Amino acid sequence: MGTPGRCSKYLGVNKRRRPRAQPPHGSKKIMTDLDFARHYYAEELRAVANLRSEALVKAFAKVPREHFLGPGPWQVFSVNSESDWTTKAADPRELYHNLLVVIDAER
């Protein structure tokens, strides 16, 4: 998920083992893989964009990106690698990285 080497030290992620999905503090809800991907994405953005608003981080963790896009696979672009590619599958978890998603390729 994402670029483990870049954000791992900020997120407290063990590079050898996938972090366990934990519900938000005080919640008894069990997180699905997609919930976990959204939460991880929000924390990744907090680290790379130096987000200071907790409300904004919570919004990134809650709002489903895939609801604003057509069906996958999706064409995505990474500013860091300055390249674009198409996701391997229509799995929305692939959208939860620090990527731009092409909405209209003809524009």
C-alpha angles and dihedrals in degrees: 000000000000121000104322095192096056102050104019096095091051095046097043091240121162105226092210096054132040110247114253115250107248125185116243114277111285094014125115093197116121112230120231120218088260092050088050091049090052092048092047090048091053091050091047090053091047089057102041097038096036091234112192100180112093089196090058092049090050090050091053089050093049109037113084108229091197091066089067095051136065121253117300159279089088134203108236136183130208117208090199095058095028090223138111133214142163119258115249095237144008090260108135090212086076089067094060099088133089092280138127114234119215108234099176114017093188094064 
